[in-house]
Amino acid sequence: MPAKIPSETTPISQQDFLPDGPSVAEALLAHYDRHARILPWRIAPGSDEQPNPYHIWLSEVMLQQTTVAAVAPYFTKFTVRWPTVEELAHADDADVMAAWAGLGYYARARNLIACARAVADGYGGQFPDNEEGLLALPGVGAYTAAAIAAIAFGRRAVVVDANVERVVSRLFAIDAPLPGSRPSIRAATDAITPDERAGDFAQAMMDMGAGICTVKAPQCLLCPLRGECAGHKLGQAEAYPVKPPKKEKPQREGTIWWLERDDGTVWLERRGEKRMLGGMLGFPGTAWDARASAQSGVQGGVQGGEPPAIGAWTAQNRTVEHVFTHFRLILRVERLVVSREQVAPAADGQWWPISRLSDAGLPTLFAKVAQMMTGRA
């Protein structure tokens, strides 16, 4: 019998195309056993080795809205420097934030620190082995809890990330647009998730979305599920999932102040925890991270309307552009060179050697500023 899912928008004519849950799981797991991706946090199917919950948790946090290719070197760097969750819990916040620099979405790094300390202090260094317990940890949401429960502990859990969302939308030809279709997608995923090998099944679905059932030009001829896929049978797999029209990102503008001493150092400030890129080192500037226009100086409790020193600031002839999730940012850069006796600005920060800015752990936005000003990546 085909799996049944709740959907008010699925036409009657599509019902005959709905996949059979056990057949999907069997075909997908057989394909995974032969073609599973080799990833630094993953245990190969059929291995006697047990998954490391710390590795699974760390990788899942890093992978939120970030590609496997970008995450892999960061995962390796973190696990070499902090091999256990207890060692990460005892790390200095600034060291963790600097190690995270360039990976983006820095709230994840702050949650990472809080969660590691919660596990070390409240659970004796052992992660809870079920979704309910995992959801009680800082920064662990429904998807992450399900993924850890399934992959690290073998629990049956419904794991739906963007890749799984796409695969399941096509399997069931779910034609309601996102995000309203997500309850139907979750119900459909539940209908095909097996009781055994739920962790392998979740990872197999992720692999399918990453390598075969891709956003554009899905490779249906290579797909082990094409015989069960309603989207393929209808000849329109690429049409799913149905997405709403993209909205134009609003644009913000601001100014960065490059305060340089004649001893080859530049002033870096430690950004407040409640600001975007909070806890990271960066260059002082106007409050572009507030909701209002960054031209108005102090906004929403965020300071940054005045340069860090008095002098004849010189505007540079180029701007720095950066795209965040919800807005596009254009920054002008102004430079002032002062003597080595210059008193440090009244802010949490330090004079940093310009020749070693690559070691400062700057987030991508400020790394772009440094590259513009020094000509070095």
PyMOL commands that set and color helices and strands:
alter all, ss='L'
color gray80, all
select helices_A, chain A and resi 12-17+21-35+53-63+68-81+85-89+93-100+107-122+131-135+142-153+162-171+182-192+198-211+220-222+230-233+237-239+294-296+354-359+364-374
alter helices_A, ss='H'
color red, helices_A
select strands_A, chain A and resi 251-261+265-270+281-282+314-323+328-338+349-353
alter strands_A, ss='S'
color yellow, strands_A
deselect
rebuild
show_as cartoon
